[in-house]
Amino acid sequence: MLKGKTVVLGVTGGIAAYKSAALTSLLVKAGAQVQVIMTEHARQFIAPLTFESLTGRRCLTDTFDRNHEYSTEHVELAKEADVVMIAPATANIIAKIAHGMADDMLTTTILACDCPKIVAPAMNTRMYENPVTQDNIRKLEEYGMTIAYPTSGHLACGDIGKGKMLEPEELFQYILMACAFEKDMAGKRVLVTAGATQEALDPVRYITNHSSGKMGYSLAKISALRGAEVVLVSGHTALAAPLFAERVSVTSAEDMFQAVTERSEWADIIIKAAAVADYRPATVSSEKIKKSDDQMSIGLERTQDILGYLGAHKRDGQFLCGFAMETQDLLENASQKLKKKNADMIVANNLKVTGAGFAGDTNVVTLITENGAEEQELMSKEEVAGVILDKIMEKIG
């Protein structure tokens, strides 16, 4: 995702500096060129050699180092950078940047950069909540910088409270948001469903399916990274919510119907990737059902057809995309679904095809519209999400 991108990572003197090494590894694996700049105090927490080993580039620390590549390295590096992240950002560095100070390699580079800048605070709770620090953070936001706000937790000093830097995987998402994609979906409002619904039989048991939610979550994530405003209505899944999407958690098909229909008018694009139960128990016992003999029958009734409802109530200019999981007659069944549900596109896949189906990180899909079917090769689910969104954007012009 970051191939050809240059990330400048500023590391300052906080115990959370160890997380920056893990972040550097993620960035390198994603194809980014990573240039680490350390403050003098950062070197007390982690050695420059750690970052040099990960990036293959010399870690910069001294503005006046005569052994560097450029004659004015902070300016040349600022021209090269696609994004700058400071992680961890101490109260001291935040105060310096907020007031335009440039007294070391990191602050002079930041002042020279006109690319997106992300600041990830990490400090003691009292320092973080101090009105001076809070005012400095507000100043950075006013100057257009993004703040990766810290979470609450157990801090290195022993206190419990706000000031804990985000985890490397979360900081990585901020960098993706800043520079991984063109914002071709800016201004679009996208409603995505994902995960499996659960239909209660009694207080202990329920009927569900094998959906992991990975395809829908990938669609929500990539939509957000491409600039869309995203609401993700999610059934059961073990996945963490995408950072830049609003997640609405539901349990049953009826819950999902209510959550989706309440928001459907808002959406420009609706993508129904969830595995919604077609049937639910006709009666739900208020007590655990006990064994009585060797067989048990469960009466079932239809759940509400969410995709059918959306197709029947689709407003002008709204794009509706459904999914079809099949085990046979893929094109025929998915094409019928396209017409019957009044959808604009059906993403079809065959559970029996190697690399497709539930739980895995890959998928093999066919995109079906009124103009025909387009078979896709085996890809990661995030790559599939990109192809689906490309097709949607092409169709809506």
C-alpha positions as CSV (number, residue, x, y, z in Angstrom):
1,M,0.0,0.0,0.0
2,L,2.9,2.4,0.6
3,K,5.2,1.4,-2.2
4,G,7.0,4.5,-3.5
5,K,6.0,6.6,-0.4
6,T,8.5,8.2,2.0
7,V,7.6,8.3,5.6
8,V,9.6,10.5,8.0
9,L,9.2,9.1,11.5
10,G,10.2,11.3,14.4
11,V,11.1,9.6,17.6
12,T,11.4,11.6,20.8
13,G,12.4,10.8,24.4
14,G,9.6,8.7,25.9
15,I,9.4,5.1,27.0
16,A,6.9,4.4,24.2
17,A,9.8,4.7,21.7
18,Y,10.0,0.9,21.7
19,K,6.7,0.9,19.9
20,S,8.2,3.0,17.1
21,A,10.5,0.1,16.1
22,A,7.4,-2.1,15.6
23,L,5.8,0.7,13.6
24,T,8.9,1.0,11.4
25,S,8.8,-2.7,10.7
26,L,5.2,-2.4,9.5
27,L,6.0,0.5,7.3
28,V,8.9,-1.2,5.7
29,K,6.8,-4.4,5.0
30,A,4.2,-2.2,3.4
31,G,6.8,-0.9,0.9
32,A,7.5,2.5,2.4
33,Q,10.9,4.2,2.5
34,V,11.3,5.1,6.1
35,Q,13.6,7.9,7.4
36,V,13.9,8.0,11.2
37,I,14.9,11.2,12.9
38,M,15.7,10.9,16.6
39,T,16.0,13.5,19.3
40,E,19.0,13.4,21.6
41,H,16.7,12.3,24.5
42,A,15.2,9.5,22.3
43,R,18.6,7.9,22.2
44,Q,18.4,7.3,25.9
45,F,15.5,4.9,25.3
46,I,16.3,3.1,22.1
47,A,19.5,2.9,20.0
48,P,19.6,4.4,16.5
49,L,21.0,1.0,15.3
50,T,17.6,-0.5,15.8
51,F,16.0,1.7,13.3
52,E,19.0,1.6,10.9
53,S,18.7,-2.2,10.9
54,L,15.0,-2.1,10.1
55,T,15.1,0.7,7.4
56,G,18.5,0.2,5.8
57,R,19.0,4.0,6.2
58,R,21.1,6.0,8.6
59,C,19.1,7.3,11.5
60,L,19.4,11.1,11.7
61,T,20.0,12.9,14.9
62,D,22.3,15.9,14.4
63,T,21.3,18.9,12.3
64,F,25.0,19.8,11.8
65,D,26.2,16.3,11.0
66,R,28.8,16.7,8.1
67,N,28.5,13.1,7.0
68,H,24.9,13.4,5.6
69,E,23.9,13.0,2.0
70,Y,22.5,16.5,1.5
71,S,24.0,19.9,2.1
72,T,20.8,21.0,3.8
73,E,19.3,17.7,4.8
74,H,16.3,18.9,6.7
75,V,15.1,20.8,3.7
76,E,15.8,18.1,1.2
77,L,14.1,15.5,3.4
78,A,11.1,17.7,3.8
79,K,10.7,17.9,0.0
80,E,11.0,14.1,-0.2
81,A,8.5,13.3,2.6
82,D,4.9,12.1,1.8
83,V,4.0,12.1,5.5
84,V,5.6,12.9,8.8
85,M,4.7,11.1,12.0
86,I,6.0,11.9,15.5
87,A,5.7,8.9,17.7
88,P,6.1,9.1,20.6
89,A,5.5,12.9,20.8
90,T,6.4,14.2,24.2
91,A,5.0,17.3,25.8
92,N,8.3,19.0,25.1
93,I,8.2,18.3,21.3
94,I,4.5,19.3,21.1
95,A,5.3,22.6,22.8
96,K,8.2,23.2,20.4
97,I,6.2,22.5,17.2
98,A,3.2,24.5,18.5
99,H,5.4,27.6,18.8
100,G,7.5,27.2,15.7
101,M,10.8,26.3,17.4
102,A,13.4,24.6,15.3
103,D,16.5,23.8,17.4
104,D,17.3,20.2,16.3
105,M,17.1,18.0,13.3
106,L,13.5,16.9,13.9
107,T,11.9,20.3,14.6
108,T,13.7,21.9,11.7
109,T,12.5,19.2,9.3
110,I,9.0,19.5,10.6
111,L,9.0,23.2,10.1
112,A,10.2,22.7,6.5
113,C,7.6,20.1,5.6
114,D,4.4,20.9,3.8
115,C,3.1,17.2,3.7
116,P,0.6,15.8,6.1
117,K,1.9,15.7,9.7
118,I,0.6,13.3,12.4
119,V,1.4,13.7,16.1
120,A,1.0,10.8,18.5
121,P,1.2,12.1,22.1
122,A,2.7,9.8,24.8
123,M,3.3,11.1,28.4
124,N,2.2,11.0,32.0
125,T,-1.5,11.7,32.5
126,R,-0.9,14.9,34.5
127,M,1.3,16.2,31.8
128,Y,-1.1,15.3,29.1
129,E,-4.1,16.8,30.9
130,N,-2.2,20.0,31.8
131,P,-4.0,23.0,30.2
132,V,-0.8,24.1,28.6
133,T,-0.3,20.8,26.8
134,Q,-4.0,20.7,25.8
135,D,-3.7,24.2,24.4
136,N,-0.6,23.2,22.4
137,I,-2.3,20.2,21.0
138,R,-5.2,22.4,19.9
139,K,-2.7,24.7,18.2
140,L,-1.3,21.8,16.2
141,E,-4.8,20.9,15.0
142,E,-5.4,24.5,14.1
143,Y,-2.3,24.3,12.0
144,G,-3.7,21.3,10.1
145,M,-1.8,18.6,11.9
146,T,-3.6,15.3,12.7
147,I,-3.5,14.1,16.4
148,A,-3.5,10.4,17.0
149,Y,-5.0,10.8,20.4
150,P,-3.6,8.6,23.2
151,T,-5.7,6.0,25.0
152,S,-6.2,5.4,28.7
153,G,-4.3,2.6,30.4
154,H,-1.5,1.6,32.7
155,L,1.4,4.0,32.1
156,A,5.1,3.4,32.6
157,C,5.2,5.7,35.7
158,G,2.6,3.5,37.4
159,D,-0.3,5.8,36.9
160,I,-3.5,4.8,35.2
161,G,-5.1,7.3,32.9
162,K,-4.8,9.0,29.5
163,G,-1.4,9.4,27.9
164,K,-0.8,5.9,26.5
165,M,0.4,6.0,22.9
166,L,-1.6,4.1,20.3
167,E,-0.4,0.7,19.3
168,P,1.9,0.4,16.2
169,E,-1.0,-1.1,14.1
170,E,-3.2,1.8,14.9
171,L,-0.5,4.4,14.1
172,F,0.1,2.5,10.8
173,Q,-3.6,3.1,9.9
174,Y,-3.1,6.9,10.4
175,I,-0.2,6.8,7.9
176,L,-2.3,4.9,5.4
177,M,-5.0,7.4,5.8
178,A,-2.6,10.2,5.1
179,C,-0.9,9.0,2.0
180,A,-1.8,5.5,0.8
181,F,-4.7,6.4,-1.5
182,E,-6.0,9.2,-3.6
183,K,-9.2,10.5,-1.9
184,D,-11.4,9.8,-4.9
185,M,-14.3,8.9,-2.6
186,A,-14.2,12.1,-0.6
187,G,-17.7,13.4,-0.1
188,K,-19.3,10.0,-0.5
189,R,-21.2,8.4,2.3
190,V,-20.9,4.6,2.4
191,L,-22.9,2.1,4.4
192,V,-21.3,-1.3,4.7
193,T,-22.7,-4.4,6.4
194,A,-20.4,-7.2,7.6
195,G,-20.2,-10.3,9.8
196,A,-22.6,-13.0,10.8
197,T,-26.0,-12.5,12.4
198,Q,-27.1,-14.7,15.3
199,E,-30.7,-15.9,15.7
200,A,-31.5,-17.0,19.3
201,L,-33.1,-20.4,20.0
202,D,-32.9,-20.1,23.8
203,P,-30.8,-18.1,26.2
204,V,-27.8,-20.4,25.5
205,R,-28.0,-21.4,21.8
206,Y,-28.3,-19.6,18.5
207,I,-28.2,-20.2,14.7
208,T,-25.4,-18.5,12.8
209,N,-22.9,-19.1,10.0
210,H,-19.2,-19.1,9.4
211,S,-18.7,-15.5,8.2
212,S,-15.7,-13.8,9.7
213,G,-16.6,-10.3,8.5
214,K,-13.2,-9.8,6.8
215,M,-14.6,-8.9,3.4
216,G,-17.0,-6.3,4.8
217,Y,-14.4,-4.9,7.1
218,S,-11.9,-4.6,4.3
219,L,-14.5,-2.7,2.3
220,A,-15.2,-0.3,5.2
221,K,-11.5,0.3,5.7
222,I,-10.6,0.9,2.1
223,S,-13.6,3.2,1.6
224,A,-12.5,5.3,4.6
225,L,-8.9,5.4,3.4
226,R,-10.1,6.7,0.1
227,G,-11.9,9.6,1.8
228,A,-15.5,8.4,2.2
229,E,-17.5,8.8,5.3
230,V,-18.2,5.3,6.4
231,V,-20.8,3.6,8.7
232,L,-20.2,-0.1,9.3
233,V,-23.1,-2.2,10.5
234,S,-21.5,-5.3,12.0
235,G,-22.8,-8.6,13.1
236,H,-20.7,-11.0,15.1
237,T,-17.0,-10.9,14.4
238,A,-13.7,-11.0,16.2
239,L,-12.3,-8.1,14.2
240,A,-11.4,-4.7,15.5
241,A,-13.4,-1.8,14.1
242,P,-11.6,0.2,11.4
243,L,-10.2,3.4,12.9
244,F,-11.9,5.8,10.5
245,A,-15.3,4.2,10.2
246,E,-18.2,4.3,12.6
247,R,-19.2,0.8,13.7
248,V,-22.8,0.0,14.7
249,S,-22.8,-3.5,16.4
250,V,-25.9,-5.7,15.9
251,T,-26.8,-9.3,16.8
252,S,-29.8,-10.6,14.9
253,A,-31.1,-10.2,11.3
254,E,-33.9,-8.0,12.7
255,D,-31.3,-5.8,14.5
256,M,-29.4,-5.4,11.2
257,F,-32.6,-4.6,9.3
258,Q,-33.4,-1.8,11.7
259,A,-29.9,-0.4,11.8
260,V,-29.5,-0.5,8.0
261,T,-32.9,0.9,7.1
262,E,-32.6,3.8,9.6
263,R,-29.4,4.9,7.8
264,S,-30.1,3.9,4.2
265,E,-31.4,7.3,3.1
266,W,-28.2,8.8,4.3
267,A,-26.0,6.6,2.2
268,D,-24.8,7.3,-1.4
269,I,-23.4,3.8,-1.6
270,I,-24.7,0.7,0.2
271,I,-22.6,-2.5,0.2
272,K,-24.3,-5.5,1.8
273,A,-21.4,-7.9,2.6
274,A,-22.9,-9.3,5.8
275,A,-23.9,-13.0,6.0
276,V,-27.5,-12.5,7.2
277,A,-29.6,-15.4,8.4
278,D,-32.4,-16.2,5.9
279,Y,-34.4,-18.0,8.7
280,R,-34.7,-17.7,12.4
281,P,-36.4,-19.9,15.1
282,A,-40.2,-19.3,15.0
283,T,-40.3,-19.4,18.8
284,V,-37.5,-18.5,21.2
285,S,-37.5,-20.3,24.5
286,S,-37.1,-18.1,27.6
287,E,-35.4,-21.1,29.3
288,K,-32.6,-23.4,28.2
289,I,-34.2,-26.2,26.1
290,K,-33.5,-29.6,27.8
291,K,-32.8,-32.8,26.0
292,S,-35.9,-35.0,25.8
293,D,-35.1,-37.6,23.2
294,D,-32.7,-38.4,20.3
295,Q,-34.3,-35.9,17.9
296,M,-35.4,-32.3,18.1
297,S,-37.2,-30.2,15.5
298,I,-36.9,-26.5,15.2
299,G,-39.6,-24.5,13.5
300,L,-38.1,-21.7,11.4
301,E,-39.6,-18.5,9.8
302,R,-38.2,-16.1,7.3
303,T,-36.2,-13.0,8.3
304,Q,-36.7,-9.7,6.6
305,D,-35.0,-9.4,3.2
306,I,-32.7,-6.4,3.8
307,L,-31.3,-6.3,0.3
308,G,-34.7,-6.7,-1.2
309,Y,-36.1,-3.8,0.9
310,L,-33.2,-1.6,0.0
311,G,-33.7,-2.3,-3.7
312,A,-37.4,-1.5,-3.5
313,H,-36.7,1.8,-1.6
314,K,-33.5,2.9,-3.4
315,R,-33.4,6.6,-3.9
316,D,-32.3,8.4,-7.0
317,G,-28.5,8.4,-7.3
318,Q,-28.0,5.7,-4.7
319,F,-25.8,2.7,-5.6
320,L,-26.7,-0.7,-4.1
321,C,-24.2,-3.6,-4.1
322,G,-25.1,-7.0,-2.8
323,F,-23.1,-10.2,-2.3
324,A,-23.9,-13.8,-3.3
325,M,-22.2,-16.8,-1.9
326,E,-22.9,-19.8,-4.0
327,T,-21.8,-23.5,-4.2
328,Q,-23.2,-24.1,-7.7
329,D,-24.6,-22.2,-10.8
330,L,-22.8,-19.0,-9.6
331,L,-23.5,-16.7,-12.6
332,E,-27.1,-17.8,-13.1
333,N,-28.0,-17.4,-9.4
334,A,-26.2,-14.1,-8.9
335,S,-27.6,-12.6,-12.1
336,Q,-31.1,-13.5,-10.9
337,K,-30.4,-11.9,-7.6
338,L,-29.2,-8.7,-9.3
339,K,-32.6,-8.3,-11.0
340,K,-34.8,-9.6,-8.2
341,K,-33.3,-7.3,-5.6
342,N,-33.0,-4.3,-7.9
343,A,-29.3,-4.0,-7.1
344,D,-26.7,-2.2,-9.2
345,M,-24.1,-4.8,-8.7
346,I,-23.7,-8.3,-7.2
347,V,-20.3,-9.6,-5.9
348,A,-20.5,-13.3,-6.3
349,N,-18.1,-16.0,-5.1
350,N,-18.2,-19.8,-5.0
351,L,-17.5,-21.3,-1.6
352,K,-15.9,-24.3,-3.3
353,V,-13.2,-22.3,-5.1
354,T,-9.8,-22.5,-3.5
355,G,-9.0,-19.1,-1.9
356,A,-12.6,-18.0,-1.7
357,G,-15.2,-18.2,1.1
358,F,-15.3,-17.6,4.8
359,A,-12.6,-16.8,7.3
360,G,-9.6,-16.6,4.9
361,D,-7.6,-13.5,4.0
362,T,-8.2,-14.0,0.2
363,N,-11.1,-14.1,-2.1
364,V,-12.1,-14.9,-5.7
365,V,-15.1,-12.9,-6.9
366,T,-17.1,-12.1,-10.0
367,L,-18.6,-8.7,-10.4
368,I,-22.0,-8.8,-12.0
369,T,-23.8,-5.8,-13.3
370,E,-26.5,-5.2,-16.0
371,N,-23.6,-5.1,-18.5
372,G,-22.4,-8.6,-17.7
373,A,-19.9,-10.5,-15.5
374,E,-16.3,-9.7,-14.8
375,E,-14.3,-12.5,-13.2
376,Q,-11.4,-11.5,-10.9
377,E,-8.3,-13.4,-10.0
378,L,-7.3,-14.6,-6.5
379,M,-6.5,-11.5,-4.4
380,S,-6.3,-10.5,-0.8
381,K,-9.6,-9.3,0.6
382,E,-8.3,-5.7,0.8
383,E,-7.3,-5.9,-2.9
384,V,-10.7,-7.3,-3.7
385,A,-12.3,-4.4,-1.8
386,G,-10.3,-2.0,-3.9
387,V,-11.5,-3.6,-7.1
388,I,-15.1,-3.5,-5.9
389,L,-14.9,0.2,-5.0
390,D,-13.1,1.0,-8.3
391,K,-16.1,-0.6,-10.2
392,I,-18.6,1.3,-8.1
393,M,-16.9,4.6,-8.7
394,E,-16.7,3.8,-12.4
395,K,-20.4,3.1,-12.5
396,I,-21.5,6.2,-10.6
397,G,-19.2,8.4,-12.7
